[in-house]
C-alpha cells in the first residue's frame, strides 16, 4: 500500500539484478504490480554495460554512447514502457537512435515519454516529506550571477563565493535556505563514501557533515560539481553519494551529476533549467521544487544543439 501511494504521480520502477535473473517490478498508479523480465540481460552483461559506459566517457564517447544507450533502451527500458542496479548505468538517457519506418522523424526516446527521477532507497520514496582545494573554476562567478538574474526578484538569497565559501558558511547556508545552488569541486571517496566531499575554501564539506547538519527548511539543491551522484561500486544497492546524502538529510529534490561536467558547458543547462522552473512563477508566488525533474528534462532537450551527448546526460534528478 505504501508503494502504491508513492506511485500517485507516476509508476514506481524497482530494478532487480542478481546472479539468477535481471528484471523489474513496476508499481502502477492503480492496479496490480507488473513483473518485467529482461531475458537478454544477465548480471555479467550488466557489469559489462557499466564498464563500457565508463570507457566510452573517457575515450570514445559519441559513437559508443549511442550504441550503449540503444542497448539500454531496447533491453531494459522499452520492456518497462510497454507494460504500463542498475547503478552507474544512465537509464534516464536511454534512446533507440533510430528513424521511424515512415521517415517522419526519430523514434521517441525515454525522456520524450517520461520525466525520470531516481530515489536512493524505497524507504526514501515512501517517507518523502511534504512540500581551498582543487583547480580554479573560472566560470563559477558568472554562473552564480546568471542564477541570481534568473531567480524571481522577490526571493531573498545568500551568495557564498571566494573567501566566504567556507565549510561553516556552507553548513549555515544549508540550514537557513530553502533552495541551494552549489557550484564547486566534488570528490567521491569510494573507500569511505561518507567522506565524499565538496571542496570549500578552508576545509572539505563532507557527506557526513551534511547528514549531521540540521536543515529544517531544505527543499531543493542543484549540485553543479563532478561525481555528486555516483555511489560505491562495492555496495551499489546502498546508493551512498553526495546527492543522496543531501536528499536523505531533508532536501526533497536534488540534481546531481554522474561524471565530470564541463564548467563552461554546464551554464547552458543551468540557464535552461532555471528559466523553465521559474517561467510561470508570478511575483509573490511560491517556488515549487516538485517541478525540478520536469524542468531538467526540458532543459536537456533545449540544449541539444549546444552540448555533446555525454555532457547532457550527466545530469540526473533525485527525489520528488
NUVEX-286994 format. One line per 2 residues: number of its first residue (from 1); their letters; for each residue y, x, z negated of C-alpha. Coordinates in Angstrom, 1 decimal. Layout:
BEGIN
NUM> A> Y,X,Z; ...
This chain:
BEGIN
1> XX> 0.0,0.0,0.0; 2.4,2.9,-0.8
3> XX> 1.9,4.4,2.7; 2.3,1.0,4.3
5> XX> 5.6,0.6,2.6; 6.6,4.2,3.7
7> XX> 5.9,3.1,7.3; 8.5,0.4,7.1
9> XX> 10.8,2.1,9.5; 8.1,3.5,11.8
11> XX> 4.5,4.7,11.8; 3.3,7.4,9.4
13> XX> 1.1,10.1,11.1; -1.2,12.1,8.9
15> XX> -2.7,15.1,10.8; -6.1,16.5,9.7
17> XX> -7.5,19.9,10.6; -10.9,21.1,9.3
19> XX> -13.9,23.0,10.5; -15.6,19.7,11.1
21> XX> -13.0,18.0,13.3; -9.3,17.6,14.1
23> XX> -7.9,14.1,14.1; -5.0,11.9,12.9
25> XX> -4.6,8.8,10.7; -1.8,6.6,12.0
27> XX> -0.4,4.1,9.4; 1.5,1.4,11.4
29> XX> 4.3,-0.7,10.1; 1.8,-3.6,9.7
31> XX> -1.9,-3.9,10.2; -4.8,-1.6,9.6
33> XX> -4.6,2.3,9.9; -6.0,3.9,13.1
35> XX> -8.2,7.0,13.2; -7.4,9.1,16.3
37> XX> -9.8,11.9,17.2; -8.8,14.9,19.2
39> XX> -12.2,15.7,20.9; -11.0,18.9,22.7
41> XX> -9.1,20.4,19.7; -11.0,22.4,17.1
43> XX> -9.7,24.4,14.1; -10.3,27.6,16.1
45> XX> -8.4,26.1,19.1; -5.6,25.1,16.8
47> XX> -5.3,28.6,15.4; -5.1,30.0,18.9
49> XX> -2.3,27.5,19.8; -0.4,28.6,16.8
51> XX> -0.8,32.3,17.6; 0.1,31.6,21.3
53> XX> 3.4,29.9,20.2; 4.3,32.9,18.1
55> XX> 3.6,35.2,21.1; 5.4,33.0,23.6
57> XX> 8.6,33.0,21.4; 8.6,36.8,21.2
59> XX> 7.6,37.8,24.7; 7.3,35.2,27.5
61> XX> 9.0,32.1,26.2; 9.9,29.9,29.1
63> XX> 6.7,29.6,31.2; 4.2,30.0,28.3
65> XX> 6.1,27.5,26.2; 5.9,24.8,28.8
67> XX> 2.1,25.3,29.1; 1.6,25.2,25.3
69> XX> 3.8,22.1,24.9; 1.9,20.3,27.6
71> XX> -1.3,21.0,25.7; 0.2,19.7,22.5
73> XX> 1.3,16.5,24.4; -2.0,15.9,26.3
75> XX> -4.4,16.8,23.5; -2.6,15.7,20.3
77> XX> 0.5,13.6,20.7; -0.5,11.4,23.7
79> XX> -3.6,10.0,22.0; -1.5,9.1,19.0
81> XX> 1.2,7.5,21.1; -1.4,5.5,23.0
83> XX> -2.7,3.8,19.8; 0.5,2.5,18.4
85> XX> -1.9,21.1,10.4; -0.7,21.5,12.3
87> XX> 1.9,23.6,10.5; 3.5,26.2,12.8
89> XX> 3.0,24.0,15.9; 6.3,22.3,17.1
91> XX> 4.8,18.9,17.6; 8.2,17.3,18.0
93> XX> 8.8,19.2,21.2; 5.5,18.1,22.9
95> XX> 6.2,17.5,26.6; 4.0,16.9,29.7
97> XX> 6.4,18.7,32.0; 5.2,16.6,34.9
99> XX> 6.8,14.4,37.5; 5.9,10.7,37.8
101> XX> 3.5,9.8,40.5; 6.2,7.9,42.4
103> XX> 8.5,10.9,42.2; 11.2,8.9,40.5
105> XX> 11.7,11.4,37.8; 10.0,13.4,35.0
107> XX> 7.3,11.7,32.8; 8.5,10.8,29.3
109> XX> 8.1,13.4,26.6; 7.6,12.7,22.8
111> XX> 11.3,12.9,22.0; 12.0,10.3,24.7
113> XX> 9.7,7.8,23.0; 10.1,8.6,19.3
115> XX> 12.5,10.2,16.9; 10.4,12.6,14.9
117> XX> 10.8,14.0,11.4; 8.5,15.9,9.0
119> XX> 7.6,15.4,5.4; 6.2,18.3,3.3
121> XX> 3.8,16.1,1.4; 2.6,12.5,1.3
123> XX> 4.0,12.1,-2.2; 7.4,13.1,-1.0
125> XX> 7.3,10.4,1.7; 6.2,7.7,-0.7
127> XX> 8.6,8.6,-3.5; 11.7,9.1,-1.4
129> XX> 14.9,8.3,-3.4; 17.2,5.6,-2.2
131> XX> 20.4,6.0,-0.2; 25.7,40.5,0.9
133> XX> 22.5,41.2,2.9; 21.5,41.1,6.5
135> XX> 23.6,41.6,9.6; 27.0,40.1,10.2
137> XX> 27.0,36.6,11.7; 30.2,36.7,13.8
139> XX> 30.2,33.0,14.7; 30.0,31.6,11.2
141> XX> 33.7,31.2,10.5; 34.3,29.5,13.9
143> XX> 31.2,27.3,13.3; 32.4,26.2,9.8
145> XX> 35.8,25.5,11.4; 34.1,23.3,14.0
147> XX> 32.1,21.4,11.4; 35.3,20.8,9.4
149> XX> 37.0,19.4,12.5; 34.1,17.0,13.2
151> XX> 33.8,15.7,9.6; 35.9,12.5,9.1
153> XX> 39.4,13.3,7.8; 38.9,11.1,4.7
155> XX> 35.9,13.2,3.5; 36.7,15.8,0.8
157> XX> 34.9,19.1,1.5; 34.4,22.6,0.0
159> XX> 34.3,25.8,2.0; 32.5,28.9,0.8
161> XX> 32.8,31.9,3.0; 33.4,35.7,2.8
163> XX> 33.6,37.0,-0.8; 33.4,33.4,-2.1
165> XX> 29.9,32.8,-0.8; 28.1,33.9,-4.0
167> XX> 24.9,32.7,-5.4; 26.6,31.0,-8.3
169> XX> 29.1,29.4,-5.9; 26.4,28.1,-3.7
171> XX> 24.4,26.6,-6.6; 27.6,24.9,-7.8
173> XX> 28.3,23.5,-4.4; 24.8,22.2,-4.1
175> XX> 25.4,20.3,-7.4; 28.8,18.9,-6.6
177> XX> 28.5,17.9,-2.9; 26.6,15.1,-1.1
179> XX> 26.3,16.9,2.2; 25.9,20.6,2.8
181> XX> 26.1,22.8,5.9; 24.7,26.2,5.2
183> XX> 25.2,29.0,7.8; 23.8,32.3,6.7
185> XX> 20.7,34.6,7.0; 17.5,33.1,5.7
187> XX> 14.5,35.2,4.7; 10.9,33.9,4.4
189> XX> 8.6,35.5,1.9; 5.1,34.8,3.0
191> XX> 3.6,36.6,0.0; 5.7,34.7,-2.6
193> XX> 7.0,31.6,-0.9; 9.2,30.6,-3.9
195> XX> 11.0,33.9,-3.4; 12.1,32.8,0.1
197> XX> 15.9,33.0,0.1; 19.3,32.6,1.6
199> XX> 21.4,35.7,1.7; 24.6,35.3,-0.3
201> XX> 27.5,37.8,-0.8; 26.3,39.1,-4.1
203> XX> 22.6,38.3,-4.6; 20.0,36.1,-2.9
205> XX> 19.8,32.4,-3.4; 16.0,31.8,-3.8
207> XX> 13.9,28.7,-3.2; 13.1,28.8,-6.9
209> XX> 16.8,28.9,-7.8; 17.4,25.8,-5.6
211> XX> 14.4,23.9,-7.0; 15.5,24.6,-10.6
213> XX> 19.1,23.6,-9.8; 20.2,20.0,-10.6
215> XX> 21.7,18.4,-7.5; 22.2,14.7,-8.5
217> XX> 24.4,13.8,-5.5; 22.2,15.5,-2.9
219> XX> 21.8,13.6,0.4; 21.8,15.8,3.5
221> XX> 21.8,19.5,4.4; 21.9,21.4,7.7
223> XX> 20.3,24.8,7.2; 21.5,27.0,10.1
225> XX> 19.5,30.1,9.1; 16.4,31.6,10.6
227> XX> 12.9,30.5,9.5; 14.1,27.9,7.0
229> XX> 11.2,25.5,7.9; 8.3,28.0,8.2
231> XX> 5.7,27.7,5.5; 3.0,30.1,4.1
233> XX> 0.3,30.8,6.7; -2.4,31.2,4.0
235> XX> -1.6,27.7,2.5; -0.4,25.6,5.4
237> XX> -1.1,22.3,3.7; 1.3,23.1,0.8
239> XX> 4.3,23.4,3.1; 6.4,25.7,0.9
241> XX> 9.6,26.8,2.6; 13.4,26.7,2.2
243> XX> 13.9,23.3,3.9; 11.0,21.7,2.0
245> XX> 12.4,23.2,-1.3; 15.7,21.5,-0.7
247> XX> 14.1,18.2,0.2; 11.9,18.4,-3.0
249> XX> 15.0,19.2,-5.1; 16.7,16.0,-4.2
251> XX> 18.1,16.2,-0.7; 16.8,13.2,1.2
253> XX> 17.4,14.6,4.7; 17.2,18.3,5.8
255> XX> 17.5,20.0,9.1; 15.8,23.4,9.3
257> XX> 14.6,26.0,11.8; 11.1,27.1,12.8
259> XX> 12.1,30.6,14.0; 15.0,32.8,14.9
261> XX> 18.1,30.9,16.2; 20.9,32.5,18.2
263> XX> 24.2,32.4,16.3; 26.1,31.9,19.5
265> XX> 23.9,29.2,21.0; 23.4,27.2,17.8
267> XX> 27.0,26.0,17.9; 26.1,23.7,20.8
269> XX> 23.5,21.8,18.7; 25.8,21.8,15.6
271> XX> 28.7,20.3,17.6; 26.5,17.7,19.4
273> XX> 24.8,16.8,16.1; 27.9,16.1,14.1
275> XX> 29.5,14.2,17.0; 26.5,11.9,17.1
277> XX> 26.1,11.3,13.4; 29.8,10.5,12.9
279> XX> 30.5,8.8,16.3; 30.5,5.2,14.8
281> XX> 32.0,6.1,11.4; 35.3,4.5,10.8
283> XX> 37.8,5.8,8.3; 36.6,4.7,4.8
285> XX> 33.0,4.3,5.9; 30.0,5.9,4.2
287> XX> 28.2,8.8,5.8; 24.6,7.9,6.4
289> XX> 22.0,10.7,6.1; 19.2,8.4,7.4
291> XX> 20.8,8.9,10.9; 20.1,12.6,10.9
293> XX> 16.8,12.5,12.7; 18.3,10.3,15.4
295> XX> 21.4,12.5,15.7; 19.3,15.7,16.1
297> XX> 17.2,14.0,18.7; 20.3,13.0,20.7
299> XX> 21.9,16.5,20.1; 19.0,18.4,21.6
301> XX> 19.0,16.1,24.6; 22.7,16.7,25.1
303> XX> 22.5,20.5,25.2; 19.6,20.8,27.6
305> XX> 21.8,22.5,30.2; 23.4,24.8,27.7
307> XX> 20.4,26.2,25.8; 17.0,27.5,26.7
309> XX> 13.9,25.5,25.6; 12.9,27.9,22.9
311> XX> 16.3,27.6,21.2; 16.5,23.8,21.4
313> XX> 13.1,23.2,19.9; 13.7,25.5,16.9
315> XX> 15.5,22.7,15.0; 13.4,20.2,13.1
317> XX> 14.2,17.3,10.7; 12.5,16.9,7.3
319> XX> 12.9,13.8,5.1; 14.3,10.3,5.8
